[in-house]
Amino acid sequence: MSDIDEITEALRNFRDERDWAQFHNPKDLAAALSIEAGELLECFLWKAHAEADMAKVKEELADVLAFALLLAEHYKLDVRQVVLDKIAKNALKYPVAKAKGSAKKYTEL
């Protein structure tokens, strides 16, 4: 069992023990993911990144990852493959020769 599978199973068990699957439809999972990402961003608001409270960053990042994994689980997506496919797609959009050291969007390279 991969780390991702182990974490997803733990999340599923936690959810199912509380009968929360009924609330975990794709729309609400995506909304929760967005809200938690905003809370993660709030950890850095009005301060240098080094000033962020790492305990709070870990907590909010865990929430973001949890909702992302539950959304992937709902659709039976292979998280590993989804991420590898996106990296491959981005490699075509951002070839090293053009993108290295640049923050420009692929349409501007």
N, C-alpha and C positions, 0 to 999 in steps of 0.2 A: 504494500500500500504506500503510495506516495505521500509526501507531506501535505500536499493540497487535498488529497482524498481524506487523510486523517483529520485535517481541520474541518473540512466540509461535513464529515460524518459527526464530529463533535458539535458543530453548529446545528445540524439537523436534529440530533438527539436533544440538545438543549431546547430547540424550538418545539419539537414534538412532545416533550415532557410537559410543556406548558400549553399545548394545544394552540399554538400560534400560527400554524401553517395557514389557517383560514385568513390570516391578515397579510400573508406574504405573497400577494399576487405581484406580477411583474411591475405594474405601475407603482405600487406602494414601495416595493423594494428599490426601484429606481429613484423614487422621491426620497426615501430614507438615505440612499447612497449620496444623493446630492446634498441633503441637509448635513449629513456627517462630514462631507468634504468641506462644506462651509465652516463647520465647527473646527476642523483641522486648520483651515486657513486662518481662522480667528486666533489661533495660537501664535501667529506671526504678525498680527495686526499692530501697527505702530511701533514696531521694534525691529532691530537687526535679527537675522535668523539665529544667530548665536545666543540671543537673549530668550529664546522660546523655552518654555517649561517642558523639558523632555518627557516627564511623566505624563503630562497632558497630551503631548504630541503622540506618544505611544498609544494612549487610550483612544484618541480620535482616529488614528491610523488603523487601529484594530477594528473600530466600528466600520470604517470605509471598506476595509478588506472583507469583513464579515458579510456586509450587504452585497458586495460584488460577488463573492463566492456563492451566496444563497441565490442570487439572480442567475448565475451561470448554472447552478444546480437545477433550478426550475426548468431551464431550457435544455438540460442534459448536455451542456457544452463542455468540451474538454479544455479546461482553462489553459493548460500547458500549450495545446495546439493553437488556441485562439491567440495567445500572446506571441508565439513563434510566427504565426501567419502575419500578424500585424508588424512584427519586426521586419519580415521579408518584404512586405508592402512598402514600409517606410524606407527600406534600403534602396528601393527603386526610385522613390520620390526624392531621397536625399543621398545621392551618391557621394562617397567620401571626397572625391576630387573637387566637387562643387560645394559641399556643405561643411567640410571640416573647419571648425573654429567660427562658424557663422551661425547667427540666430535667425537668419532670414527664413521666411516661409518658402516652401519648395517652388512656388509660383514666381518667386523673386530671384531664384538662383541663376 
